[in-house]
């Protein structure tokens, strides 16, 4: 999220702030509805899901006692490239 904030601060501090607030709200909403997001089609594992926070995909995994945000990727980027970079 830090990279997203830094990128958007250059053009619009207001948009950057609103986007980060929305991303945080969506991340917190997972606590109330664990299976809210769709299963990540590239992985097809019910424990790995995603929420769309346009223009980003927020991917998360459900583990026994843990919800882990595993990535926030712009929708225009392919996930294969993202995984290679990570």
ZADO-1210 file (C-alpha; in nm, 4 decimals, padded with zeros to 6 digits):
<atoms>
<atom x="00.0000" y="00.0000" z="00.0000" code="UNK" pos="1"/>
<atom x="00.2942" y="00.2294" z="00.0596" code="UNK" pos="2"/>
<atom x="00.3946" y="00.2081" z="-00.3078" code="UNK" pos="3"/>
<atom x="00.0355" y="00.2760" z="-00.4166" code="UNK" pos="4"/>
<atom x="00.0161" y="00.5785" z="-00.1878" code="UNK" pos="5"/>
<atom x="00.3512" y="00.7145" z="-00.3070" code="UNK" pos="6"/>
<atom x="00.2526" y="00.6713" z="-00.6713" code="UNK" pos="7"/>
<atom x="-00.0824" y="00.8490" z="-00.6374" code="UNK" pos="8"/>
<atom x="00.0454" y="01.1273" z="-00.4111" code="UNK" pos="9"/>
<atom x="00.2350" y="01.2706" z="-00.7093" code="UNK" pos="10"/>
<atom x="-00.0860" y="01.3404" z="-00.8997" code="UNK" pos="11"/>
<atom x="-00.3573" y="01.3782" z="-00.6381" code="UNK" pos="12"/>
<atom x="-00.3086" y="01.3702" z="-00.2624" code="UNK" pos="13"/>
<atom x="-00.6870" y="01.3689" z="-00.2134" code="UNK" pos="14"/>
<atom x="-00.7359" y="01.0650" z="-00.4406" code="UNK" pos="15"/>
<atom x="-00.4391" y="00.8888" z="-00.2793" code="UNK" pos="16"/>
<atom x="-00.5858" y="00.9383" z="00.0672" code="UNK" pos="17"/>
<atom x="-00.9331" y="00.8236" z="-00.0397" code="UNK" pos="18"/>
<atom x="-00.7935" y="00.5161" z="-00.2143" code="UNK" pos="19"/>
<atom x="-00.5877" y="00.4109" z="00.0875" code="UNK" pos="20"/>
<atom x="-00.8907" y="00.4619" z="00.3137" code="UNK" pos="21"/>
<atom x="-01.1001" y="00.2436" z="00.0821" code="UNK" pos="22"/>
<atom x="-00.8329" y="-00.0277" z="00.0688" code="UNK" pos="23"/>
<atom x="-00.8117" y="-00.0315" z="00.4485" code="UNK" pos="24"/>
<atom x="-01.1908" y="-00.0431" z="00.4842" code="UNK" pos="25"/>
<atom x="-01.2118" y="-00.3340" z="00.2421" code="UNK" pos="26"/>
<atom x="-00.9332" y="-00.5192" z="00.4231" code="UNK" pos="27"/>
<atom x="-01.1128" y="-00.4740" z="00.7548" code="UNK" pos="28"/>
<atom x="-01.4411" y="-00.5913" z="00.6030" code="UNK" pos="29"/>
<atom x="-01.2879" y="-00.9341" z="00.5460" code="UNK" pos="30"/>
<atom x="-01.2994" y="-00.9863" z="00.9236" code="UNK" pos="31"/>
<atom x="-01.6796" y="-00.9784" z="00.9128" code="UNK" pos="32"/>
<atom x="-01.7231" y="-01.1871" z="00.5982" code="UNK" pos="33"/>
<atom x="-01.4242" y="-01.4157" z="00.5477" code="UNK" pos="34"/>
<atom x="-01.5442" y="-01.5605" z="00.2189" code="UNK" pos="35"/>
<atom x="-01.6665" y="-01.2297" z="00.0819" code="UNK" pos="36"/>
<atom x="-01.4177" y="-01.2226" z="-00.2020" code="UNK" pos="37"/>
<atom x="-01.4201" y="-01.4536" z="-00.4979" code="UNK" pos="38"/>
<atom x="-01.1790" y="-01.7436" z="-00.5244" code="UNK" pos="39"/>
<atom x="-00.8702" y="-01.6249" z="-00.7102" code="UNK" pos="40"/>
<atom x="-00.9166" y="-01.7859" z="-01.0537" code="UNK" pos="41"/>
<atom x="-00.5443" y="-01.8070" z="-01.1267" code="UNK" pos="42"/>
<atom x="-00.4935" y="-02.0296" z="-00.8224" code="UNK" pos="43"/>
<atom x="-00.8351" y="-02.1993" z="-00.7797" code="UNK" pos="44"/>
<atom x="-00.7839" y="-02.2571" z="-00.4080" code="UNK" pos="45"/>
<atom x="-01.0841" y="-02.1739" z="-00.1827" code="UNK" pos="46"/>
<atom x="-00.8504" y="-02.0315" z="00.0812" code="UNK" pos="47"/>
<atom x="-00.7082" y="-01.7680" z="-00.1595" code="UNK" pos="48"/>
<atom x="-00.9564" y="-01.4960" z="-00.2507" code="UNK" pos="49"/>
<atom x="-00.9716" y="-01.1459" z="-00.3905" code="UNK" pos="50"/>
<atom x="-01.1717" y="-00.8288" z="-00.3576" code="UNK" pos="51"/>
<atom x="-01.1874" y="-00.5654" z="-00.6276" code="UNK" pos="52"/>
<atom x="-01.1053" y="-00.2150" z="-00.5136" code="UNK" pos="53"/>
<atom x="-01.0932" y="-00.0456" z="-00.8498" code="UNK" pos="54"/>
<atom x="-00.8430" y="-00.0166" z="-01.0061" code="UNK" pos="55"/>
<atom x="-00.6807" y="-00.2797" z="-00.7810" code="UNK" pos="56"/>
<atom x="-00.7236" y="-00.6444" z="-00.6880" code="UNK" pos="57"/>
<atom x="-00.6710" y="-00.7133" z="-00.3179" code="UNK" pos="58"/>
<atom x="-00.5730" y="-01.0779" z="-00.2730" code="UNK" pos="59"/>
<atom x="-00.5898" y="-01.2509" z="00.0625" code="UNK" pos="60"/>
<atom x="-00.5527" y="-01.5950" z="00.2109" code="UNK" pos="61"/>
<atom x="-00.7583" y="-01.7533" z="00.4836" code="UNK" pos="62"/>
<atom x="-00.5507" y="-01.9574" z="00.7230" code="UNK" pos="63"/>
<atom x="-00.6582" y="-02.1265" z="01.0441" code="UNK" pos="64"/>
<atom x="-00.6482" y="-01.8188" z="01.2699" code="UNK" pos="65"/>
<atom x="-00.5113" y="-01.5636" z="01.0267" code="UNK" pos="66"/>
<atom x="-00.6193" y="-01.3521" z="00.7339" code="UNK" pos="67"/>
<atom x="-00.3176" y="-01.2508" z="00.5274" code="UNK" pos="68"/>
<atom x="-00.3285" y="-00.9800" z="00.2590" code="UNK" pos="69"/>
<atom x="-00.0944" y="-01.1341" z="00.0038" code="UNK" pos="70"/>
<atom x="-00.0999" y="-00.8639" z="-00.2581" code="UNK" pos="71"/>
<atom x="-00.2638" y="-00.5563" z="-00.4019" code="UNK" pos="72"/>
<atom x="-00.2131" y="-00.5444" z="-00.7759" code="UNK" pos="73"/>
<atom x="-00.3364" y="-00.3041" z="-01.0399" code="UNK" pos="74"/>
<atom x="-00.5996" y="-00.4724" z="-01.2575" code="UNK" pos="75"/>
<atom x="-00.3983" y="-00.4014" z="-01.5717" code="UNK" pos="76"/>
<atom x="-00.1053" y="-00.6139" z="-01.4505" code="UNK" pos="77"/>
<atom x="-00.0943" y="-00.9852" z="-01.4996" code="UNK" pos="78"/>
<atom x="-00.0574" y="-01.1916" z="-01.1838" code="UNK" pos="79"/>
<atom x="00.2156" y="-01.4093" z="-01.3321" code="UNK" pos="80"/>
<atom x="00.4411" y="-01.1028" z="-01.3554" code="UNK" pos="81"/>
<atom x="00.3483" y="-01.0000" z="-01.0020" code="UNK" pos="82"/>
<atom x="00.4336" y="-01.3423" z="-00.8561" code="UNK" pos="83"/>
<atom x="00.7689" y="-01.3484" z="-01.0397" code="UNK" pos="84"/>
<atom x="00.8587" y="-01.0061" z="-00.8989" code="UNK" pos="85"/>
<atom x="00.7710" y="-01.1145" z="-00.5459" code="UNK" pos="86"/>
</atoms>
